[in-house]
Amino acid sequence: MHHERKDCDYKVIQENKEEYFHVQFSTIQNQQGFQVGFIVTFSNIMERVVLQKKLQHLASIDGLTGVLNRTFFMEKAQAQFLKFQQHGGRACIIMFDVDRFKSVNDTFGHEAGDAVLTCISKIAKDALINRGFIGRYGGEEFIIYIPDVSFVEAYEWGDQVRQKIERKTVIVQGTKINVTSSFGVSCFDDTYHFSYSTLKDMIREADEALFVAKRNGRNRVHLATHSSSYRKLT
């Protein structure tokens, strides 16, 4: 910073506390117009940085449920996916939605539908315990990324969340509402040569598995083709 003498933002950490400053350099000239020194000005910009972080956070989440919105989820998942392609590893994509959600809206109203979406997304988010991240993919459909889990572990995790949702009663203005959910799981695991060319391919398989879960009676978890092959090996 001293040698470049360019204006910049600078972070200082003291006693585990972050402080942000804008550093500005101004030259000092003598009467002949020669540079003889410079002035360094430090301006505390902590308030601005905090506001920027709040705005970034608001831009990344779904306004109703508080989970990541689709755009930000895809950005995070894509970054992780590229790491696996380069260095190997394993991860799972889980897609799930509310069974017969349209009937919830039609029967109890959109306020009840919103309450159901908020409730089930919280159940899934809490179950992650900082292991991965969840986003709202669209409407009543959610998408989850979990790193470092096997196919079987992802299946079991999804089934546990499915059971929690099934047991949960959502109360809206005194009305009790119970719903079920269906899950589709796809996994990337280079150990068993189950990989995908793109993140979209991985998501598409999870979505297709979700469709199969629906077709087979709903309120269940279905593994994508690669995952089903893996289960036969274990």
MARBA-3410 file (N, C-alpha, C, O; in Angstrom, 1 decimal):
234
0.8,-1.2,0.0,0.0,0.0,0.0,0.9,1.2,0.0,0.6,2.2,-0.7 ~ 2.0,1.2,0.8,2.8,2.4,0.9,3.5,2.7,-0.4,3.6,3.9,-0.8 ~ 3.9,1.7,-1.2,4.7,1.9,-2.4,3.8,2.3,-3.5,4.2,3.1,-4.4 ~ 2.6,1.7,-3.6,1.7,2.0,-4.7,1.0,3.4,-4.5,0.7,4.1,-5.5 ~ 0.7,3.7,-3.3,0.1,5.0,-3.0,-1.2,5.2,-3.8,-1.4,6.2,-4.4
-2.0,4.1,-3.8,-3.3,4.2,-4.5,-4.4,4.2,-3.5,-4.3,3.5,-2.5 ~ -5.5,4.9,-3.7,-6.6,4.9,-2.8,-7.2,3.5,-2.8,-7.3,2.8,-3.8 ~ -7.5,3.1,-1.6,-8.1,1.7,-1.4,-8.8,1.6,-0.1,-8.8,2.4,0.8 ~ -9.6,0.5,0.0,-10.3,0.1,1.2,-9.4,-0.9,1.9,-8.8,-1.7,1.3 ~ -9.3,-0.8,3.2,-8.4,-1.6,4.0,-9.1,-2.1,5.3,-9.8,-1.4,6.0
-8.9,-3.4,5.5,-9.5,-4.1,6.7,-8.5,-4.3,7.8,-7.4,-4.8,7.5 ~ -8.8,-4.0,9.0,-8.0,-4.2,10.1,-8.7,-5.1,11.1,-9.9,-4.8,11.4 ~ -8.0,-6.1,11.7,-8.6,-7.0,12.7,-7.9,-6.8,14.0,-6.7,-7.0,14.1 ~ -8.6,-6.3,15.0,-8.0,-6.1,16.3,-8.9,-6.8,17.3,-10.1,-6.5,17.4 ~ -8.4,-7.7,18.1,-9.1,-8.4,19.1,-10.4,-9.0,18.6,-11.5,-8.9,19.1
-10.2,-9.7,17.4,-11.3,-10.4,16.7,-12.4,-9.5,16.2,-13.5,-10.0,15.9 ~ -12.1,-8.2,16.1,-13.1,-7.3,15.7,-12.6,-6.6,14.4,-11.5,-6.2,14.3 ~ -13.5,-6.6,13.4,-13.1,-6.1,12.1,-13.4,-4.6,12.0,-14.5,-4.1,12.5 ~ -12.5,-3.8,11.4,-12.7,-2.4,11.2,-12.3,-2.1,9.7,-11.3,-2.7,9.2 ~ -13.1,-1.3,9.0,-12.8,-1.0,7.6,-12.5,0.5,7.4,-13.2,1.3,8.0
-11.5,0.8,6.7,-11.1,2.2,6.4,-10.9,2.4,4.9,-10.5,1.5,4.2 ~ -11.2,3.6,4.5,-10.8,4.0,3.1,-9.5,4.8,3.3,-9.5,5.8,4.0 ~ -8.5,4.4,2.6,-7.2,5.1,2.6,-7.0,5.9,1.4,-7.1,5.4,0.3 ~ -6.7,7.2,1.6,-6.6,8.1,0.5,-5.3,8.8,0.5,-4.8,9.3,1.6 ~ -4.6,8.9,-0.6,-3.3,9.5,-0.7,-3.4,10.8,-1.5,-4.0,10.9,-2.5
-2.9,11.9,-0.9,-2.8,13.2,-1.6,-1.4,13.7,-1.6,-0.7,13.7,-0.6 ~ -1.0,14.2,-2.8,0.4,14.6,-2.9,0.6,16.0,-2.4,-0.3,16.8,-2.4 ~ 1.8,16.3,-2.0,2.2,17.7,-1.5,3.3,18.2,-2.5,4.3,17.5,-2.7 ~ 3.0,19.4,-3.1,4.0,20.0,-4.0,4.6,21.3,-3.4,3.9,22.0,-2.7 ~ 5.8,21.6,-3.8,6.4,22.8,-3.4,6.0,23.9,-4.4,5.3,23.7,-5.3
6.5,25.1,-4.2,6.2,26.2,-5.0,6.6,26.0,-6.5,6.1,26.6,-7.4 ~ 7.6,25.2,-6.7,8.1,24.9,-8.0,7.3,23.8,-8.7,7.6,23.5,-9.9 ~ 6.4,23.2,-8.0,5.5,22.2,-8.6,6.1,20.8,-8.5,5.6,19.9,-9.1 ~ 7.2,20.6,-7.7,7.7,19.3,-7.5,7.1,18.6,-6.3,6.7,19.3,-5.3 ~ 6.9,17.3,-6.4,6.3,16.6,-5.3,7.3,16.4,-4.2,8.4,15.9,-4.4
6.9,16.8,-3.0,7.8,16.7,-1.9,7.3,15.8,-0.8,8.0,15.6,0.2 ~ 6.1,15.3,-1.0,5.6,14.4,0.0,4.1,14.1,-0.3,3.6,14.4,-1.4 ~ 3.5,13.5,0.7,2.1,13.1,0.5,1.4,13.0,1.8,2.0,12.8,2.9 ~ 0.1,13.2,1.8,-0.8,13.1,3.0,-1.6,11.8,2.9,-2.2,11.5,1.9 ~ -1.6,11.0,4.0,-2.5,9.8,4.0,-3.6,10.0,4.9,-3.5,10.4,6.1
-4.8,9.9,4.4,-6.1,10.1,5.1,-6.8,8.7,5.3,-7.0,8.0,4.4 ~ -7.1,8.4,6.6,-7.9,7.2,6.9,-9.3,7.6,7.3,-9.5,8.4,8.2 ~ -10.3,7.1,6.5,-11.7,7.3,6.8,-12.4,6.0,7.2,-12.3,5.1,6.5 ~ -13.0,6.0,8.4,-13.7,4.8,8.8,-15.0,4.6,8.0,-15.8,5.5,7.9 ~ -15.0,3.5,7.3,-16.2,3.2,6.4,-17.0,2.0,6.9,-17.6,1.3,6.1
-16.8,1.7,8.2,-17.5,0.5,8.8,-19.0,0.5,8.5,-19.6,-0.5,8.1 ~ -19.6,1.7,8.6,-21.1,1.8,8.4,-21.4,1.4,7.0,-22.4,0.7,6.7 ~ -20.6,1.9,6.1,-20.9,1.6,4.6,-20.7,0.1,4.3,-21.5,-0.4,3.6 ~ -19.7,-0.5,4.9,-19.4,-1.9,4.7,-20.6,-2.8,5.2,-21.0,-3.7,4.6 ~ -21.0,-2.4,6.4,-22.1,-3.2,7.1,-23.4,-3.1,6.2,-24.1,-4.1,6.0
-23.6,-1.9,5.7,-24.8,-1.7,4.8,-24.7,-2.5,3.6,-25.7,-3.1,3.1 ~ -23.5,-2.5,3.0,-23.3,-3.3,1.7,-23.5,-4.8,2.0,-24.1,-5.5,1.2 ~ -23.0,-5.2,3.1,-23.2,-6.7,3.4,-24.7,-7.0,3.7,-25.1,-8.1,3.2 ~ -25.4,-6.1,4.3,-26.8,-6.3,4.5,-27.6,-6.4,3.1,-28.4,-7.2,2.9 ~ -27.2,-5.5,2.3,-27.8,-5.4,0.9,-27.5,-6.7,0.1,-28.4,-7.2,-0.6
-26.2,-7.1,0.2,-25.8,-8.4,-0.5,-26.6,-9.6,0.1,-27.0,-10.5,-0.7 ~ -26.8,-9.6,1.4,-27.6,-10.7,2.0,-29.0,-10.7,1.6,-29.6,-11.7,1.2 ~ -29.6,-9.5,1.6,-31.0,-9.4,1.1,-31.2,-9.8,-0.3,-32.2,-10.4,-0.7 ~ -30.1,-9.5,-1.1,-30.2,-9.8,-2.6,-30.0,-11.3,-2.8,-30.4,-11.8,-3.9 ~ -29.5,-12.0,-1.8,-29.2,-13.5,-2.0,-30.3,-14.4,-1.4,-30.3,-15.6,-1.7
-31.3,-13.9,-0.7,-32.3,-14.7,0.0,-33.7,-14.6,-0.7,-34.0,-13.6,-1.3 ~ -34.5,-15.6,-0.5,-35.9,-15.6,-0.9,-36.7,-14.8,0.2,-36.6,-15.2,1.4 ~ -37.4,-13.9,-0.3,-38.1,-13.0,0.7,-39.1,-13.7,1.6,-39.4,-13.2,2.7 ~ -39.7,-14.8,1.1,-40.8,-15.4,1.9,-40.2,-16.4,2.9,-40.5,-16.3,4.1 ~ -39.3,-17.3,2.4,-38.8,-18.4,3.3,-37.5,-18.1,4.0,-37.2,-18.8,5.0
-36.7,-17.1,3.5,-35.5,-16.8,4.2,-34.3,-17.7,3.8,-33.2,-17.6,4.2 ~ -34.6,-18.7,2.9,-33.5,-19.5,2.3,-32.9,-18.8,1.1,-33.4,-17.7,0.7 ~ -31.9,-19.3,0.5,-31.3,-18.7,-0.7,-32.2,-18.6,-1.8,-33.1,-19.5,-2.0 ~ -32.2,-17.6,-2.6,-33.0,-17.6,-3.8,-32.3,-18.4,-4.9,-31.1,-18.8,-4.7 ~ -33.0,-18.7,-6.0,-32.5,-19.6,-7.0,-31.1,-19.1,-7.6,-30.2,-19.9,-7.8
-31.1,-17.8,-7.9,-29.8,-17.3,-8.5,-28.6,-17.5,-7.6,-27.6,-17.9,-8.1 ~ -28.7,-17.1,-6.4,-27.6,-17.2,-5.5,-27.2,-18.6,-5.2,-26.1,-19.0,-5.0 ~ -28.3,-19.5,-5.0,-28.0,-20.9,-4.8,-27.2,-21.5,-6.0,-26.2,-22.2,-5.7 ~ -27.6,-21.2,-7.2,-26.9,-21.7,-8.4,-25.4,-21.2,-8.4,-24.5,-22.0,-8.8 ~ -25.2,-20.0,-8.0,-23.8,-19.4,-8.0,-23.0,-20.2,-7.0,-21.8,-20.6,-7.3
-23.5,-20.4,-5.8,-22.7,-21.1,-4.8,-22.5,-22.6,-5.2,-21.4,-23.1,-5.1 ~ -23.5,-23.2,-5.7,-23.4,-24.6,-6.1,-22.5,-24.8,-7.3,-21.7,-25.8,-7.3 ~ -22.5,-23.9,-8.2,-21.6,-24.0,-9.4,-20.2,-23.9,-9.0,-19.3,-24.6,-9.5 ~ -19.9,-23.0,-8.0,-18.5,-22.8,-7.5,-18.0,-24.1,-6.9,-16.9,-24.6,-7.1 ~ -18.9,-24.8,-6.1,-18.6,-26.0,-5.5,-18.4,-27.2,-6.5,-17.5,-28.0,-6.4
-19.3,-27.2,-7.5,-19.3,-28.2,-8.5,-17.9,-28.2,-9.3,-17.4,-29.2,-9.6 ~ -17.5,-27.0,-9.6,-16.2,-26.8,-10.3,-15.0,-27.4,-9.5,-14.1,-27.9,-10.1 ~ -15.1,-27.2,-8.2,-14.0,-27.7,-7.3,-14.0,-29.3,-7.4,-12.9,-29.9,-7.4 ~ -15.2,-29.9,-7.4,-15.2,-31.3,-7.4,-14.7,-31.8,-8.8,-14.0,-32.9,-8.9 ~ -15.0,-31.1,-9.9,-14.5,-31.5,-11.2,-13.0,-31.5,-11.2,-12.4,-32.3,-11.9
-12.4,-30.5,-10.6,-11.0,-30.3,-10.6,-10.3,-31.2,-9.6,-9.2,-31.7,-9.9 ~ -10.8,-31.3,-8.4,-10.1,-32.0,-7.4,-10.7,-33.3,-6.9,-10.1,-34.0,-6.1 ~ -11.9,-33.6,-7.4,-12.5,-34.9,-6.9,-13.3,-34.6,-5.6,-13.2,-33.6,-5.0 ~ -14.0,-35.7,-5.2,-14.8,-35.6,-4.0,-16.2,-36.1,-4.2,-16.5,-36.8,-5.2 ~ -17.1,-35.7,-3.3,-18.5,-36.2,-3.5,-19.4,-35.1,-2.9,-19.1,-34.4,-2.0
-20.6,-35.1,-3.4,-21.7,-34.2,-3.0,-23.0,-34.6,-3.5,-23.1,-35.4,-4.4 ~ -24.1,-34.1,-2.9,-25.4,-34.5,-3.3,-26.3,-33.3,-3.5,-26.2,-32.3,-2.9 ~ -27.2,-33.4,-4.5,-28.2,-32.4,-4.7,-29.5,-33.1,-4.4,-29.8,-34.2,-4.9 ~ -30.3,-32.5,-3.6,-31.6,-33.0,-3.2,-32.7,-31.9,-3.6,-32.6,-30.8,-3.2 ~ -33.7,-32.4,-4.3,-34.8,-31.5,-4.6,-36.1,-32.1,-4.0,-36.3,-33.3,-4.0
-36.9,-31.2,-3.4,-38.1,-31.6,-2.8,-39.2,-30.6,-2.9,-38.9,-29.4,-3.1 ~ -40.4,-31.0,-2.8,-41.5,-30.0,-2.9,-42.7,-30.5,-2.0,-42.6,-31.7,-1.5 ~ -43.7,-29.7,-1.9,-44.9,-30.1,-1.1,-45.9,-30.8,-2.0,-46.2,-30.4,-3.1 ~ -46.3,-32.0,-1.5,-47.3,-32.8,-2.3,-48.6,-32.0,-2.3,-49.1,-31.5,-1.3 ~ -49.2,-32.0,-3.5,-50.5,-31.4,-3.7,-50.6,-30.0,-3.1,-51.6,-29.6,-2.4
-49.6,-29.2,-3.4,-49.6,-27.9,-2.8,-50.7,-27.0,-3.3,-51.2,-26.1,-2.6 ~ -51.1,-27.2,-4.6,-52.2,-26.3,-5.1,-53.4,-26.5,-4.3,-54.2,-25.5,-4.1 ~ -53.7,-27.7,-3.8,-54.9,-27.9,-3.0,-54.8,-27.2,-1.7,-55.9,-26.8,-1.1 ~ -53.6,-27.0,-1.2,-53.4,-26.3,0.1,-53.9,-24.8,-0.2,-54.6,-24.2,0.6 ~ -53.4,-24.2,-1.2,-53.7,-22.8,-1.6,-55.2,-22.7,-1.8,-55.9,-21.8,-1.4
-55.8,-23.7,-2.6,-57.2,-23.6,-3.0,-58.1,-23.8,-1.8,-59.2,-23.2,-1.7 ~ -57.7,-24.6,-0.8,-58.5,-25.0,0.3,-58.4,-24.0,1.4,-59.4,-23.5,2.0 ~ -57.2,-23.6,1.8,-56.9,-22.7,2.9,-56.5,-21.3,2.6,-56.4,-20.4,3.5 ~ -56.2,-21.0,1.3,-55.7,-19.7,1.0,-54.2,-19.5,0.8,-53.5,-20.4,1.3 ~ -53.8,-18.5,0.2,-52.4,-18.3,-0.1,-51.6,-18.0,1.2,-50.4,-18.3,1.3
-52.2,-17.4,2.2,-51.5,-17.1,3.4,-51.1,-18.4,4.1,-50.0,-18.6,4.6 ~ -52.0,-19.4,4.0,-51.7,-20.7,4.6,-50.6,-21.4,3.7,-49.7,-22.0,4.3 ~ -50.7,-21.2,2.4,-49.7,-21.8,1.6,-48.3,-21.2,1.9,-47.3,-22.0,1.9 ~ -48.2,-19.9,2.1,-47.0,-19.3,2.4,-46.4,-19.8,3.8,-45.2,-20.0,3.9 ~ -47.3,-20.0,4.7,-46.9,-20.5,6.0,-46.4,-21.9,5.9,-45.4,-22.3,6.6
-47.0,-22.7,5.1,-46.5,-24.1,4.9,-45.1,-24.1,4.2,-44.2,-24.8,4.7 ~ -44.9,-23.3,3.2,-43.6,-23.2,2.6,-42.5,-22.7,3.6,-41.4,-23.2,3.6 ~ -42.8,-21.7,4.4,-41.9,-21.2,5.4,-41.5,-22.3,6.4,-40.4,-22.4,6.8 ~ -42.5,-23.0,6.8,-42.3,-24.0,7.8,-41.5,-25.2,7.3,-40.5,-25.6,8.0 ~ -41.8,-25.7,6.1,-41.0,-26.9,5.7,-39.6,-26.5,5.3,-38.7,-27.3,5.4
-39.4,-25.3,4.7,-38.1,-24.9,4.4,-37.2,-24.7,5.6,-36.0,-25.0,5.6 ~ -37.8,-24.3,6.7,-37.1,-24.1,8.0,-36.7,-25.5,8.5,-35.6,-25.7,9.1 ~ -37.6,-26.5,8.4,-37.3,-27.8,8.9,-36.1,-28.4,8.1,-35.2,-28.9,8.8 ~ -36.0,-28.2,6.8,-34.9,-28.7,6.0,-33.6,-27.9,6.4,-32.6,-28.5,6.5 ~ -33.8,-26.6,6.5,-32.6,-25.8,6.8,-32.0,-26.1,8.1,-30.8,-26.2,8.3
-32.8,-26.3,9.1,-32.3,-26.6,10.5,-31.7,-28.0,10.5,-30.7,-28.2,11.2 ~ -32.2,-28.9,9.6,-31.6,-30.3,9.6,-30.2,-30.3,9.0,-29.5,-31.3,9.2 ~ -29.9,-29.3,8.2,-28.6,-29.3,7.6,-27.4,-29.1,8.6,-26.3,-29.6,8.4 ~ -27.7,-28.3,9.6,-26.7,-28.1,10.7,-25.4,-27.6,10.1,-24.3,-28.1,10.4 ~ -25.5,-26.6,9.2,-24.3,-26.0,8.6,-23.5,-26.9,7.7,-22.4,-26.7,7.4
-24.1,-28.0,7.3,-23.4,-29.0,6.4,-23.5,-28.6,4.9,-22.6,-28.9,4.1 ~ -24.5,-27.9,4.6,-24.7,-27.5,3.2,-25.6,-26.2,3.1,-25.6,-25.5,4.1 ~ -26.3,-26.1,2.0,-27.2,-24.9,1.9,-28.4,-25.2,1.1,-28.4,-26.2,0.3 ~ -29.4,-24.5,1.3,-30.7,-24.7,0.7,-31.2,-23.5,0.0,-31.0,-22.4,0.4 ~ -31.9,-23.7,-1.1,-32.5,-22.6,-1.9,-33.9,-22.9,-2.3,-34.3,-24.0,-2.4
-34.6,-21.8,-2.6,-36.0,-22.0,-3.2,-35.8,-22.0,-4.7,-35.4,-21.0,-5.3 ~ -36.1,-23.2,-5.3,-35.9,-23.3,-6.7,-37.0,-22.7,-7.6,-36.8,-22.3,-8.7 ~ -38.2,-22.7,-7.0,-39.3,-22.1,-7.7,-40.6,-22.6,-7.1,-40.8,-23.8,-6.9 ~ -41.6,-21.7,-6.9,-42.9,-22.1,-6.4,-42.7,-22.9,-5.1,-42.2,-22.3,-4.1 ~ -43.2,-24.1,-5.0,-43.1,-24.9,-3.8,-41.9,-25.9,-3.9,-41.9,-26.8,-3.0
-41.0,-25.7,-4.8,-39.9,-26.6,-4.9,-38.6,-26.0,-4.4,-38.3,-24.8,-4.6 ~ -37.9,-26.8,-3.6,-36.6,-26.4,-3.0,-35.5,-27.3,-3.4,-35.7,-28.4,-3.9 ~ -34.3,-26.8,-3.3,-33.1,-27.5,-3.7,-32.0,-27.4,-2.7,-31.8,-26.3,-2.1 ~ -31.3,-28.5,-2.4,-30.4,-28.5,-1.3,-29.0,-29.1,-1.9,-29.0,-30.0,-2.7 ~ -28.0,-28.5,-1.4,-26.6,-29.0,-1.8,-26.0,-29.4,-0.5,-25.9,-28.7,0.5
-25.5,-30.7,-0.4,-24.8,-31.2,0.7,-23.5,-31.8,0.3,-23.4,-32.7,-0.5 ~ -22.3,-31.3,0.8,-21.0,-31.8,0.5,-20.6,-33.0,1.4,-21.1,-33.2,2.5 ~ -19.7,-33.8,0.8,-19.1,-34.9,1.6,-20.1,-35.8,2.2,-19.9,-36.2,3.4 ~ -21.1,-36.2,1.5,-22.0,-37.3,1.9,-22.1,-38.3,0.8,-22.0,-38.0,-0.4 ~ -22.4,-39.5,1.3,-22.6,-40.6,0.3,-24.0,-40.6,-0.2,-24.9,-39.9,0.3
-24.3,-41.5,-1.2,-25.6,-41.6,-1.7,-26.6,-42.1,-0.6,-27.7,-41.5,-0.5 ~ -26.1,-43.1,0.1,-27.0,-43.6,1.2,-27.3,-42.6,2.3,-28.4,-42.4,2.7 ~ -26.2,-41.8,2.7,-26.4,-40.8,3.7,-27.4,-39.7,3.2,-28.2,-39.3,4.0 ~ -27.3,-39.3,2.0,-28.2,-38.3,1.4,-29.6,-38.8,1.4,-30.5,-38.1,1.7 ~ -29.8,-40.1,1.0,-31.1,-40.7,1.0,-31.7,-40.7,2.4,-32.8,-40.3,2.6
-30.9,-41.1,3.4,-31.4,-41.2,4.8,-31.7,-39.8,5.3,-32.6,-39.7,6.1 ~ -30.8,-38.8,5.0,-31.1,-37.5,5.4,-32.4,-37.0,4.9,-33.2,-36.4,5.6 ~ -32.6,-37.2,3.6,-33.9,-36.8,2.9,-35.1,-37.4,3.6,-36.1,-36.8,3.8 ~ -34.9,-38.7,3.9,-36.1,-39.4,4.5,-36.4,-38.9,5.9,-37.5,-38.9,6.3 ~ -35.4,-38.6,6.6,-35.6,-38.0,8.0,-36.3,-36.7,7.9,-37.2,-36.4,8.7
-35.9,-35.8,6.9,-36.6,-34.6,6.8,-38.1,-34.8,6.3,-39.0,-34.1,6.7 ~ -38.2,-35.8,5.4,-39.6,-36.1,4.9,-40.5,-36.5,6.1,-41.6,-36.1,6.2 ~ -40.0,-37.3,7.0,-40.8,-37.7,8.2,-41.1,-36.5,9.1,-42.2,-36.4,9.6 ~ -40.1,-35.6,9.3,-40.4,-34.5,10.1,-41.5,-33.6,9.5,-42.3,-33.1,10.2 ~ -41.4,-33.4,8.2,-42.5,-32.6,7.5,-43.8,-33.3,7.7,-44.8,-32.6,8.0
-43.9,-34.6,7.5,-45.1,-35.3,7.7,-45.7,-35.2,9.0,-46.9,-35.2,9.2 ~ -44.9,-35.2,10.1,-45.4,-35.1,11.5,-45.7,-33.6,11.9,-46.4,-33.4,12.9 ~ -45.2,-32.7,11.1,-45.4,-31.3,11.5,-46.8,-30.8,11.2,-47.3,-31.0,10.1 ~ -47.4,-30.1,12.1,-48.7,-29.4,11.9,-48.5,-27.9,11.8,-48.0,-27.3,12.8 ~ -49.0,-27.3,10.7,-48.9,-25.9,10.6,-50.2,-25.3,11.0,-51.3,-25.7,10.5
-50.2,-24.3,11.9,-51.5,-23.7,12.3,-51.6,-22.3,11.8,-50.7,-21.5,12.1 ~ -52.6,-22.0,11.0,-52.8,-20.7,10.4,-54.2,-20.2,10.8,-55.2,-20.8,10.4 ~ -54.3,-19.2,11.7,-55.5,-18.6,12.2,-56.4,-19.7,12.7,-57.6,-19.8,12.5 ~ -55.8,-20.6,13.5,-56.6,-21.6,14.2,-56.8,-22.9,13.4,-57.3,-23.9,13.9 ~ -56.5,-22.9,12.1,-56.7,-24.0,11.2,-55.4,-24.9,11.2,-54.3,-24.4,11.0
-55.6,-26.2,11.4,-54.4,-27.1,11.4,-54.3,-27.7,10.0,-55.2,-28.2,9.4 ~ -53.0,-27.6,9.5,-52.7,-28.1,8.2,-51.6,-29.0,8.2,-50.5,-28.7,8.8 ~ -51.7,-30.2,7.7,-50.7,-31.2,7.6,-50.4,-31.5,6.1,-51.3,-31.6,5.3 ~ -49.1,-31.6,5.8,-48.7,-31.8,4.4,-47.7,-32.9,4.3,-47.0,-33.2,5.4 ~ -47.4,-33.5,3.2,-46.3,-34.4,3.0,-45.4,-33.8,1.9,-45.8,-32.8,1.2
-44.3,-34.4,1.6,-43.3,-33.9,0.7,-42.7,-35.1,-0.1,-42.6,-36.2,0.5 ~ -42.2,-34.8,-1.2,-41.5,-35.8,-2.0,-40.1,-35.3,-2.4,-39.8,-34.1,-2.5 ~ -39.1,-36.3,-2.4,-37.7,-35.9,-2.6,-37.1,-36.7,-3.8,-37.4,-37.8,-4.0 ~ -36.2,-36.0,-4.5,-35.3,-36.6,-5.5,-33.9,-36.3,-5.2,-33.5,-35.2,-4.9 ~ -33.0,-37.4,-5.3,-31.6,-37.2,-4.9,-30.7,-37.6,-6.0,-30.9,-38.7,-6.6
-29.7,-36.8,-6.3,-28.6,-37.2,-7.2,-27.3,-36.9,-6.6,-27.2,-36.0,-5.7 ~ -26.3,-37.6,-6.9,-25.0,-37.5,-6.2,-23.8,-37.5,-7.2,-23.8,-38.1,-8.2 ~ -22.8,-36.8,-6.8,-21.5,-36.7,-7.5,-20.5,-37.4,-6.6,-20.2,-37.0,-5.5 ~ -19.9,-38.5,-7.1,-19.0,-39.3,-6.3,-17.9,-39.9,-7.2,-18.2,-40.9,-7.8 ~ -16.8,-39.3,-7.3,-15.8,-39.8,-8.3,-15.2,-41.1,-7.8,-14.5,-41.8,-8.7
-15.3,-41.5,-6.6,-14.8,-42.8,-6.1,-15.5,-43.9,-6.8,-14.9,-44.9,-7.2 ~ -16.8,-43.7,-7.1,-17.5,-44.8,-7.8,-17.8,-44.4,-9.3,-18.7,-44.9,-9.9 ~ -17.1,-43.4,-9.7,-17.2,-42.9,-11.1,-18.6,-42.4,-11.5,-19.0,-42.5,-12.6 ~ -19.3,-41.9,-10.5,-20.6,-41.3,-10.7,-20.4,-39.8,-10.8,-20.3,-39.2,-9.7 ~ -20.4,-39.3,-12.0,-20.1,-37.8,-12.1,-21.0,-37.2,-13.2,-21.7,-38.0,-13.9
-21.0,-35.9,-13.3,-21.8,-35.2,-14.2,-21.0,-34.2,-15.0,-20.0,-33.7,-14.4 ~ -21.3,-33.9,-16.2,-20.6,-33.0,-17.0,-20.9,-31.6,-16.5,-20.0,-30.7,-16.6 ~ -22.1,-31.3,-16.1,-22.5,-30.0,-15.6,-23.3,-30.1,-14.4,-23.9,-31.1,-14.1 ~ -23.4,-29.0,-13.7,-24.3,-28.9,-12.5,-25.7,-29.1,-13.0,-26.5,-29.7,-12.2 ~ -26.1,-28.5,-14.1,-27.5,-28.6,-14.6,-27.8,-30.1,-14.8,-29.0,-30.5,-14.6
-26.9,-30.9,-15.3,-27.2,-32.3,-15.5,-27.5,-33.0,-14.1,-28.4,-33.8,-14.0 ~ -26.7,-32.6,-13.1,-26.9,-33.2,-11.8,-28.3,-32.8,-11.2,-29.0,-33.6,-10.6 ~ -28.6,-31.5,-11.4,-29.9,-31.0,-10.9,-31.1,-31.7,-11.7,-32.1,-32.0,-11.1 ~ -30.9,-31.8,-13.0,-31.9,-32.5,-13.8,-32.2,-33.9,-13.4,-33.4,-34.3,-13.3 ~ -31.2,-34.6,-13.0,-31.4,-36.0,-12.5,-32.1,-36.0,-11.2,-33.0,-36.8,-10.9
-31.8,-35.0,-10.3,-32.5,-34.9,-9.0,-34.0,-34.6,-9.3,-34.9,-35.1,-8.6 ~ -34.2,-33.7,-10.2,-35.6,-33.3,-10.5,-36.4,-34.5,-11.1,-37.6,-34.6,-10.8 ~ -35.7,-35.3,-12.0,-36.4,-36.4,-12.5,-36.7,-37.5,-11.5,-37.7,-38.1,-11.5 ~ -35.7,-37.6,-10.5,-36.0,-38.5,-9.4,-37.2,-38.1,-8.5,-37.9,-38.9,-8.1 ~ -37.3,-36.7,-8.4,-38.4,-36.2,-7.6,-39.7,-36.5,-8.4,-40.7,-36.8,-7.8
-39.7,-36.4,-9.7,-40.9,-36.7,-10.5,-41.3,-38.2,-10.3,-42.5,-38.5,-10.2 ~ -40.3,-39.1,-10.2,-40.6,-40.5,-10.0,-41.2,-40.7,-8.6,-42.1,-41.5,-8.5 ~ -40.7,-40.0,-7.6,-41.2,-40.1,-6.3,-42.7,-39.7,-6.3,-43.5,-40.3,-5.6 ~ -43.0,-38.7,-7.1,-44.4,-38.2,-7.2,-45.2,-39.3,-7.9,-46.3,-39.7,-7.4 ~ -44.7,-39.9,-8.9,-45.4,-40.8,-9.7,-45.7,-42.1,-8.9,-46.7,-42.8,-9.2
-44.8,-42.4,-8.0,-44.9,-43.7,-7.3,-45.7,-43.5,-6.0,-45.7,-44.5,-5.2 ~ -46.4,-42.4,-5.8,-47.3,-42.3,-4.7,-47.0,-41.1,-3.8,-47.8,-40.9,-2.8 ~ -46.0,-40.3,-4.0,-45.7,-39.2,-3.2,-45.2,-39.6,-1.8,-45.2,-40.7,-1.4 ~ -44.8,-38.6,-1.0,-44.4,-38.8,0.4,-43.3,-39.8,0.4,-43.4,-40.8,1.2 ~ -42.2,-39.7,-0.4,-41.2,-40.6,-0.4,-39.9,-40.0,-1.0,-39.9,-38.9,-1.6
-38.8,-40.7,-0.9,-37.5,-40.2,-1.4,-37.1,-41.2,-2.5,-37.1,-42.4,-2.4 ~ -36.7,-40.7,-3.7,-36.2,-41.5,-4.8,-34.8,-41.1,-5.2,-34.5,-39.9,-5.3 ~ -34.0,-42.1,-5.4,-32.6,-41.8,-5.8,-32.5,-41.8,-7.3,-33.2,-42.6,-8.0 ~ -31.7,-40.9,-7.9,-31.5,-40.9,-9.3,-30.8,-42.1,-9.8,-30.4,-43.0,-9.0 ~ -30.7,-42.3,-11.1,-30.2,-43.6,-11.7,-28.9,-43.9,-11.2,-28.7,-45.1,-10.8
-27.9,-43.0,-11.2,-26.6,-43.3,-10.7,-26.6,-43.8,-9.2,-25.9,-44.7,-8.8 ~ -27.4,-43.1,-8.4,-27.5,-43.4,-7.0,-28.1,-44.8,-6.8,-27.7,-45.5,-5.9 ~ -29.1,-45.1,-7.6,-29.7,-46.4,-7.4,-28.7,-47.5,-7.7,-28.7,-48.6,-7.1 ~ -27.9,-47.3,-8.7,-26.8,-48.3,-9.0,-25.8,-48.4,-7.9,-25.4,-49.5,-7.6 ~ -25.5,-47.3,-7.3,-24.6,-47.3,-6.1,-25.2,-48.1,-5.0,-24.4,-48.8,-4.3
-26.5,-48.0,-4.7,-27.1,-48.7,-3.6,-26.9,-50.2,-3.7,-26.9,-50.9,-2.7 ~ -26.9,-50.7,-5.0,-26.8,-52.1,-5.2,-25.4,-52.6,-4.9,-25.1,-53.7,-4.6 ~ -24.4,-51.6,-4.9,-23.0,-51.9,-4.6,-22.7,-52.0,-3.1,-21.7,-52.5,-2.6 ~ -23.6,-51.4,-2.3,-23.3,-51.2,-0.8,-24.2,-52.2,0.0,-24.0,-52.2,1.3
END
